[in-house]
Amino acid sequence: MIGGSGLLVRYLNLVKFPHTLFALPFALVGVVAAGTVAPVTGRLVVLVLVAFTAARWAALAFNMIADRRFDAANPRNAQRELPRGALTVGQAWGSMLAASAVFLAAAAAINPLTRALGPVALAWVLTYSLTKRFTSLTQLWLGLSLAIAPVGAWLAITGAWSDPWWVLCAIGTGVTCWVAAFDLFHALPDLEFDRSHGLRSLVTLLGRERALWAARLLHAVALPMFALFGAGVGFRRWFAAALAVAAALLASQHLLLARRGTSAQPAIFFRLNALLSATILAGALLDRFLP
């Protein structure tokens, strides 16, 4: 959470803006990888950054609007901006609609493919906020929402799907599994609350112990998918070294949770995952620009 009480600070806290640090690097990985097959211009990079930020803002604002009744009843979330009255629902709706418009405009300005797919991507990331009402696959839905970032960045730079086709499937699967796993960690403290309020997720479906095994499985899938993606775009030693660090960071999350329980959740959810995504981006950049 950002300190302060100004209106801008309240808006930034509404959408958990600091958490952009662990999501944005994978969009930039998509840009760096696409640069191996197409020219990357400053204009395209700016548009990708604007589109990513706007889509994430819209999705988080809508999530807070949709969940405000549950957040008010959950002691862990009661201090969020809408339950405590720091922002009105109307202000949240206004920011969500504005961010959606910015995203669609940025997508339309990139190329015809992103213009066509922009509304589909926006609908998917917004719908995540409602998934706890009708499916237990909420973590996977969220994971795929964030996987749109590197795939969309590639499409923005190249204007076409990857060749070979499995390159984007690999990065999309890797990000989906990585995000789904840490969202399982994030949902553990709310297991009983969610069950008592009829909210669905993989955690409420599987229970604590099986959810932890599911997170291990998802992480075990994510790493080879990242490696497959790197091989497909020609990343080599630096990217491999970054993945080795990522593997250690993933293992440390499970060890922290085993030792400290859900009290370790903030470190798992933010710091370690932010470092992981930044490390993978650094590996991609080094492989792209160093001999």
MARKOLMI-910223 format. One record per residue: x, y, z of N, C-alpha, C in turn; residue in three letters. Coordinates in steps of 0.001 Angstrom, whole numbers, padded with zeros to 6 digits, always signed. Layout:
// residues N
XYZXYZXYZALA ...
END
This chain:
// residues 291
+000840-001199+000000+000000+000000+000000+000870+001241+000000MET +000483+002239-000797+001206+003492-000864+000729+004402+000266ILE +001672+005031+000974+001305+005909+002069+000755+007238+001578GLY -000091+007845+002377-000675+009129+002024-002184+009055+001958GLY -002819+010231+001828-004281+010262+001829-004859+011047+000659SER -004011+011502-000265-004504+012254-001406-005355+011406-002322GLY -006113+012073-003188-007020+011344-004072-006269+010389-004990LEU -005154+010837-005559-004387+009959-006443-003876+008745-005693LEU -003390+008937-004469-002907+007813-003661-004025+006818-003410VAL -005220+007333-003126-006349+006431-002877-006710+005627-004127ARG -006640+006273-005292-006886+005537-006534-005813+004472-006764TYR -004547+004830-006513-003460+003875-006714-003591+002689-005765LEU -004010+002946-004529-004210+001850-003585-005443+001021-003934ASN -006442+001644-004527-007630+000899-004964-007234-000237-005887LEU -006315+000029-006799-005923-000978-007801-004598-001650-007447VAL -004144-001489-006185-002900-002125-005724-001772-001877-006718LYS -001559-000621-007027-000631-000267-008100+000782-000823-007899PHE +001314-000877-006672+002664-001439-006516+002788-002878-007012PRO +001682-003632-007023+001742-005017-007489+001995-005123-008986HIS +001962-003982-009673+002335-003971-011085+003759-004495-011255THR +004593-004364-010218+005994-004753-010310+006181-006230-010609LEU +005249-007088-010189+005458-008490-010522+004661-008924-011747PHE +003862-008067-012320+003108-008420-013522+003711-007801-014780ALA +004165-006553-014698+004670-005847-015867+005879-006512-016527LEU +006854-007039-015766+008027-007611-016437+007707-008660-017484PRO +006657-009438-017300+006359-010457-018309+005816-009845-019597PHE +005131-008712-019500+004758-008002-020722+006006-007556-021466ALA +007008-007079-020721+008249-006643-021347+009059-007822-021879LEU +008956-008986-021235+009584-010195-021794+009006-010485-023176VAL +007683-010306-023321+007061-010486-024628+007605-009514-025656GLY +007849-008275-025242+008419-007271-026146+009830-007668-026555VAL +010658-008052-025584+012043-008414-025870+012102-009629-026795VAL +011276-010625-026527+011268-011824-027368+010803-011506-028777ALA +009768-010686-028896+009266-010323-030218+010312-009553-031007ALA +011211-008869-030301+012271-008135-030968+013248-009019-031714GLY +013202-010336-031486+014059-011246-032229+013540-011498-033637THR +012275-011140-033894+011696-011409-035220+011103-010170-035874VAL +011019-009059-035158+010432-007835-035719+011055-006631-035031ALA +011092-005473-035704+011662-004276-035079+010774-003763-033947PRO +011428-003302-032886+010728-002733-031736+010951-001221-031756VAL +009879-000467-031832+009975+000990-031832+009566+001545-030479THR +010030+002749-030199+009640+003409-028959+008141+003595-028864GLY +007498+003915-029976+006051+004109-029987+005332+002837-029547ARG +005768+001688-030071+005109+000436-029714+005328+000094-028243LEU +006516+000343-027741+006784+000051-026331+005881+000899-025437VAL +005760+002179-025764+004894+003058-024975+003449+002577-025024VAL +002981+002200-026207+001598+001729-026328+001373+000435-025559LEU +002355-000458-025572+002239-001697-024796+002151-001378-023308VAL +002995-000473-022830+002975-000103-021415+001652+000547-021023LEU +001148+001427-021888-000134+002078-021605-001256+001049-021588VAL -001274+000169-022581-002326-000843-022656-002293-001766-021444ALA -001098-002211-021065-000980-003101-019906-001470-002415-018640PHE -000984-001207-018394-001349-000492-017174-002847-000215-017119THR -003420+000187-018254-004847+000505-018288-005696-000748-018078ALA -005306-001861-018707-006070-003106-018539-006024-003578-017096ALA -004847-003503-016501-004728-003934-015111-005532-003022-014191ARG -005492-001711-014458-006270-000767-013638-007759-001091-013739TRP -008243-001289-014960-009658-001597-015149-010051-002876-014421ALA -009220-003901-014549-009531-005188-013932-009558-005089-012411ALA -008562-004414-011814-008513-004307-010349-009623-003420-009814LEU -009923-002334-010516-011009-001465-010058-012341-002212-010083ALA -012586-002953-011154-013828-003717-011234-013873-004807-010173PHE -012715-005413-009894-012655-006428-008852-013051-005857-007503ASN -012569-004658-007196-012908-004031-005913-014389-003647-005855MET -014938-003236-006989-016367-002919-007035-017202-004182-006812ILE -016843-005241-007532-017624-006481-007461-017549-007124-006082ALA -016387-006994-005409-016177-007690-004141-016375-006805-002909ASP -016879-005601-003089-016900-004669-001954-017739-005189-000790ARG -018830-005893-001048-019661-006417+000043-018906-007484+000828ARG -018197-008349+000113-017419-009397+000787-016213-008796+001507PHE -015559-007805+000896-014417-007172+001543-014820-006505+002856ASP -015993-005891+002877-016452-005224+004094-016667-006214+005232ALA -017030-007446+004889-017288-008462+005912-016047-009244+006305ALA -014966-009090+005543-013738-009849+005782-012734-008951+006502ASN -012385-009264+007749-011450-008392+008489-010134-008156+007749PRO -009705-009119+006944-008435-008980+006226-008507-007929+005131ARG -009723-007664+004632-009875-006738+003504-010697-005496+003832ASN -011124-005384+005065-012067-004313+005421-011486-002920+005282ALA -010148-002803+005249-009521-001490+005140-009236-001083+003690GLN -009718-001858+002739-009585-001440+001350-010409-000170+001107ARG -010108+000501+000019-010638+001854-000200-012165+001919-000236GLU -012828+000978-000856-014292+001048-000935-014968+000683+000383LEU -014590-000414+001047-015256-000726+002319-015104+000363+003382PRO -013944+001031+003415-013751+002045+004467-014165+003446+004017ARG -014666+003552+002792-015195+004823+002332-014167+005826+001855GLY -012934+005388+001586-011907+006302+001088-012225+006766-000332ALA -012927+005939-001089-013433+006287-002413-014878+005830-002502LEU -015649+006491-003314-017030+006062-003520-017079+005029-004641THR -018177+004304-004678-018364+003336-005764-018395+004059-007111VAL -018998+005244-007139-019034+006021-008368-017643+006400-008851GLY -016761+006767-007916-015389+007097-008293-014663+005860-008838GLN -014912+004723-008224-014282+003489-008706-014780+003135-010100ALA -016090+003260-010321-016650+002991-011651-016052+003955-012681TRP -015925+005211-012309-015374+006188-013238-013958+005845-013657GLY -013129+005443-012687-011751+005091-013014-011695+003817-013850SER -012588+002859-013552-012607+001622-014316-012991+001868-015771MET -014025+002684-015989-014471+002970-017353-013419+003773-018120LEU -012776+004719-017433-011733+005502-018089-010557+004617-018485ALA -010148+003728-017568-009033+002826-017871-009393+001886-019015ALA -010616+001400-019046-011052+000527-020143-010968+001249-021476SER -011400+002504-021497-011348+003291-022733-009911+003509-023189ALA -009020+003784-022223-007610+003978-022566-007025+002688-023132VAL -007346+001558-022503-006840+000284-023009-007302+000023-024441PHE -008585+000196-024691-009114-000076-026032-008510+000876-027061LEU -008294+002121-026667-007684+003078-027585-006240+002695-027886ALA -005495+002291-026859-004100+001888-027074-004027+000640-027944ALA -004884-000345-027672-004893-001562-028486-005225-001253-029937ALA -006173-000347-030142-006566+000019-031503-005452+000749-032232ALA -004622+001484-031499-003550+002262-032118-002342+001409-032493ALA -002275+000187-031989-001083-000641-032231-001109-001271-033620ILE -002084-002147-033871-002210-002777-035185-003606-003402-035303ASN -004008-003830-036487-005368-004364-036660-005659-005588-035788PRO -004647-006432-035545-004886-007626-034743-005192-007269-033297LEU -004397-006388-032709-004666-006001-031321-005959-005197-031216THR -006288-004450-032267-007570-003733-032263-008730-004721-032180ARG -008648-005806-032924-009722-006798-032933-009783-007586-031631ALA -008615-007885-031062-008569-008722-029864-008713-007928-028569LEU -008558-006611-028631-008639-005794-027425-009916-005994-026626GLY -011100-005908-027249-012335-006111-026471-012436-007503-025858PRO -011911-008511-026560-011937-009879-026018-011062-009968-024776VAL -009857-009404-024855-008952-009422-023704-009551-008673-022518ALA -010150-007517-022791-010744-006730-021711-011895-007487-021057LEU -012736-008103-021848-013853-008874-021298-013349-010002-020410ALA -012263-010667-020840-011723-011776-020048-011208-011298-018694TRP -010414-010228-018677-009826-009791-017412-010881-009200-016481VAL -011929-008593-017028-012991-008070-016174-013839-009200-015585LEU -014079-010232-016381-014921-011334-015920-014299-012074-014756THR -012978-012031-014634-012333-012700-013503-012978-012301-012181TYR -013361-011054-012055-013913-010565-010791-015206-011268-010397SER -015858-011921-011332-017129-012589-011053-016979-014105-010927LEU -015774-014620-011185-015630-016073-011302-015910-016818-010001THR -015655-016188-008844-015905-016889-007585-017379-017218-007391LYS -018235-016605-008209-019669-016889-008101-020075-018141-008872ARG -019258-018571-009877-019759-019658-010721-018740-020746-011061PHE -017471-020625-010670-016507-021680-010976-015434-021742-009897THR -014877-022933-009724-013759-023099-008799-012418-022845-009475SER -012419-022581-010756-011175-022398-011507-010713-020937-011496LEU -011002-020238-010424-010706-018802-010364-009214-018514-010512THR -008368-019325-009873-006927-019068-009953-006410-019241-011382GLN -006919-020222-012086-006488-020422-013470-007010-019306-014370LEU -008214-018825-014091-008762-017696-014857-007883-016459-014676TRP -007489-016206-013422-006602-015077-013149-005263-015267-013847LEU -004731-016486-013787-003456-016749-014436-003499-016467-015921GLY -004569-016900-016568-004691-016637-017995-004876-015150-018269LEU -005507-014439-017345-005658-012984-017496-004299-012306-017573SER -003370-012712-016692-002043-012114-016723-001190-012652-017865LEU -001500-013873-018322-000765-014434-019456-001038-013667-020741ALA -002147-012943-020767-002446-012113-021933-001339-011082-022153ILE -000660-010667-021080+000327-009588-021183+001487-009936-022115ALA +002240-011038-021884+003345-011328-022808+002874-011705-024198PRO +001745-012421-024277+001214-012788-025594+000779-011541-026349VAL +000059-010656-025668-000390-009425-026303+000767-008543-026720GLY +001823-008503-025895+002997-007702-026247+003658-008229-027515ALA +003756-009549-027633+004300-010150-028858+003451-009754-030065TRP +002138-009882-029933+001241-009539-031035+001346-008057-031387LEU +001585-007221-030376+001721-005783-030623+002953-005485-031469ALA +004044-006180-031192+005291-005919-031905+005286-006559-033289ILE +004794-007785-033398+004905-008528-034656+003651-008468-035516THR +002492-008260-034892+001232-008264-035635+000783-009636-036056GLY +001393-010697-035491+001047-012065-035891+001387-013028-034765ALA +000812-014227-034833+001124-015284-033874+002548-015768-034103TRP +003109-016400-033096+004502-016844-033179+004678-017992-034170SER +005864-018094-034710+006275-019210-035560+007640-019695-035054ASP +007674-020866-034417+006628-021885-034298+005496-021478-033349PRO +004351-022090-033553+003118-021706-032864+003193-021900-031357TRP +004024-022868-030929+004039-023228-029511+004795-022235-028640TRP +005520-021293-029250+006289-020341-028452+005370-019522-027543VAL +004316-018936-028105+003399-018153-027281+002565-019040-026366LEU +002265-020258-026810+001551-021187-025919+002390-021491-024682CYS +003709-021605-024874+004587-021925-023746+004633-020787-022733ALA +004848-019561-023195+004903-018451-022239+003537-018218-021604ILE +002471-018401-022377+001135-018243-021817+000849-019270-020739GLY +001231-020522-020985+001023-021579-019995+001884-021342-018761THR +003137-020925-018981+004023-020677-017855+003503-019587-016938GLY +003079-018474-017518+002567-017371-016702+001260-017779-016020VAL +000396-018483-016733-000863-018934-016133-000605-019771-014887THR +000310-020728-014992+000588-021612-013859+001273-020866-012722CYS +002206-019989-013059+002905-019205-012029+001924-018339-011247TRP +001068-017623-011946+000104-016740-011284-000908-017546-010480VAL -001413-018633-011057-002400-019452-010352-001830-019989-009046ALA -000558-020372-009056+000063-020918-007843+000162-019866-006755ALA +000653-018646-007087+000758-017675-006000-000606-017146-005585PHE -001615-017236-006454-002950-016844-006005-003549-017904-005081ASP -003131-019141-005243-003520-020163-004259-002971-019801-002882LEU -001700-019381-002829-001128-018932-001555-001928-017757-000993PHE -002244-016815-001859-002945-015606-001432-004328-015930-000871HIS -004973-016969-001398-006337-017297-000983-006393-018146+000275ALA -005289-018727+000696-005315-019626+001853-005869-018990+003121LEU -005477-017748+003475-006019-017173+004717-007530-016971+004690PRO -008124-016922+003492-009559-016668+003380-010373-017943+003173ASP -009763-019100+003389-010444-020367+003101-011789-020468+003817LEU -011805-020277+005113-013051-020445+005865-014048-019342+005535GLU -013550-018117+005387-014445-017013+005026-015119-017291+003686PHE -014337-017687+002685-014899-017929+001358-015917-019063+001390ASP -015618-020115+002114-016574-021227+002201-017871-020790+002876ARG -017753-020013+003934-018956-019601+004670-019813-018632+003879SER -019212-017945+002888-019955-016981+002075-020265-017513+000672HIS -020024-018784+000457-020380-019398-000819-019508-018989-001983GLY -018277-018524-001696-017357-018129-002761-016518-019326-003176LEU -016317-019471-004463-015662-020660-004996-014245-020342-005481ARG -013352-021307-005313-011985-021203-005808-011370-022593-005714SER -010153-022740-006236-009473-024022-006082-009167-024313-004615LEU -008962-023269-003825-008683-023470-002400-009911-024010-001677VAL -011086-023428-001938-012296-023930-001279-012672-025318-001802THR -012320-025612-003035-012606-026930-003604-011674-027992-003035LEU -010381-027683-002950-009392-028695-002600-009064-028747-001109LEU -009248-027649-000403-008783-027582+000976-007314-027198+001025GLY -006830-026898+002219-005490-026345+002378-004398-027258+001834ARG -004339-028504+002283-003217-029371+001920-003194-029694+000428GLU -004341-030020-000142-004362-030326-001572-004131-029076-002415ARG -004530-027917-001890-004232-026667-002606-002734-026422-002650ALA -002026-026742-001574-000576-026594-001566+000075-027541-002567LEU -000438-028754-002680+000085-029682-003687-000219-029183-005095TRP -001389-028581-005268-001725-028009-006573-000753-026886-006926ALA -000381-026055-005949+000588-024982-006196+001940-025552-006584ALA +002350-026620-005919+003623-027257-006291+003582-027767-007726ARG +002475-028390-008085+002332-028901-009450+002359-027767-010466LEU +001661-026691-010170+001627-025550-011092+003018-024945-011268LEU +003761-024812-010184+005126-024302-010294+006009-025271-011070HIS +005770-026557-010900+006561-027555-011627+006294-027499-013123ALA +005115-027057-013509+004792-026896-014929+005327-025567-015451VAL +005262-024512-014635+005643-023175-015086+007086-023117-015550ALA +008006-023677-014782+009427-023538-015113+009789-024154-016462LEU +009391-025412-016746+009718-025942-018075+009042-025182-019209PRO +007871-024603-018947+007221-023797-019981+008023-022533-020273MET +008557-021901-019233+009425-020743-019446+010673-021150-020237PHE +011235-022306-019887+012428-022788-020593+012114-023077-022056ALA +010970-023684-022317+010578-023985-023694+010400-022709-024493LEU +009791-021715-023878+009637-020420-024526+011006-019817-024862PHE +011913-019837-023884+013242-019284-024117+013955-019976-025263GLY +013846-021296-025315+014467-022039-026408+013848-021660-027746ALA +012550-021435-027756+011853-021119-029002+012239-019779-029595GLY +012648-018831-028741+013014-017498-029247+014525-017288-029274VAL +015278-018319-028912+016732-018225-028998+017433-017678-027775GLY +016743-017581-026646+017411-017194-025402+018256-018376-024917PHE +019432-018054-024348+020329-019140-023978+020834-019022-022544ARG +022144-018720-022396+022759-018895-021080+022203-017956-020020ARG +022009-016664-020351+021519-015724-019355+020090-016059-018935TRP +019280-016435-019901+017901-016800-019576+017880-018075-018741PHE +018751-019027-019076+018833-020258-018289+019257-019952-016860ALA +020217-019023-016699+020635-018637-015351+019494-017968-014595ALA +018713-017139-015292+017565-016487-014663+016541-017511-014209ALA +016331-018543-015011+015375-019584-014628+015872-020388-013426LEU +017169-020546-013312+017708-021232-012131+017420-020421-010871ALA +017600-019105-010966+017255-018233-009833+015757-018299-009561VAL +014947-018299-010629+013494-018387-010462+013096-019668-009752ALA +013765-020771-010097+013459-022045-009431+013738-021957-007935ALA +014855-021307-007570+015174-021152-006153+014150-020266-005451ALA +013681-019229-006141+012678-018345-005549+011347-019079-005350LEU +010980-019920-006304+009742-020695-006153+009867-021674-004982LEU +011007-022339-004882+011202-023276-003776+011147-022558-002439ALA +011715-021350-002377+011711-020605-001119+010306-020241-000682SER +009406-020030-001636+008024-019715-001278+007382-020881-000538GLN +007596-022082-001047+007015-023266-000406+007640-023504+000968HIS +008941-023261+001084+009600-023429+002376+009089-022413+003392LEU +008919-021167+002950+008397-020133+003848+006999-020479+004334LEU +006179-020946+003419+004814-021280+003800+004786-022462+004754LEU +005667-023428+004540+005729-024591+005425+006191-024199+006823ALA +007113-023239+006905+007686-022870+008193+006837-021852+008947ARG +006273-020895+008214+005594-019771+008868+004089-019758+008662ARG +003564-020657+007844+002136-020670+007584+001721-019449+006785GLY +000469-019073+006899-000046-017970+006096+000503-016615+006530THR +001229-016550+007651+001854-015284+008032+002936-014883+007042SER +003426-015845+006263+004433-015543+005244+003824-015013+003965ALA +002508-014971+003883+001830-014639+002626+002263-013325+001985GLN +002385-012212+002711+002789-010978+002026+004129-011090+001320PRO +005108-011742+001949+006414-011915+001320+006311-012805+000095ALA +005527-013874+000211+005355-014781-000919+004668-014066-002068ILE +003592-013369-001752+002741-012818-002808+003381-011652-003539PHE +004164-010872-002869+004693-009667-003512+006194-009723-003744PHE +006984-009736-002699+008419-009540-002875+009073-010634-003706ARG +008812-011886-003370+009489-012965-004088+009030-013070-005533LEU +007748-012854-005764+007260-012940-007140+007676-011737-007970ASN +007778-010567-007345+008296-009398-008057+009741-009638-008459ALA +010526-010210-007552+011927-010509-007860+012026-011562-008957LEU +011149-012560-008908+011170-013614-009930+010919-013048-011319LEU +009871-012273-011470+009554-011748-012796+010628-010791-013286SER +011185-009980-012377+012262-009064-012763+013506-009837-013181ALA +013777-010946-012511+014938-011769-012857+014779-012378-014247THR +013602-012877-014548+013369-013463-015867+013477-012401-016953ILE +012972-011202-016689+013125-010118-017651+014604-009780-017846LEU +015355-009727-016756+016786-009425-016866+017495-010479-017712ALA +017167-011752-017512+017770-012809-018321+017457-012651-019792GLY +016203-012290-020100+015813-012079-021499+016581-010908-022105ALA +016700-009811-021368+017411-008639-021870+018891-008937-022108LEU +019518-009629-021171+020932-009946-021314+021173-010862-022510LEU +020310-011848-022688+020469-012739-023852+020222-012016-025152ASP +019349-011027-025122+019012-010299-026353+020103-009322-026759ARG +020771-008713-025779+021654-007598-026113+023134-007842-025815PHE +023462-008940-025118+024866-009262-024903+025269-010435-025795LEU +026488-010445-026299+026924-011561-027155+027079-012836-026351PRO 
END
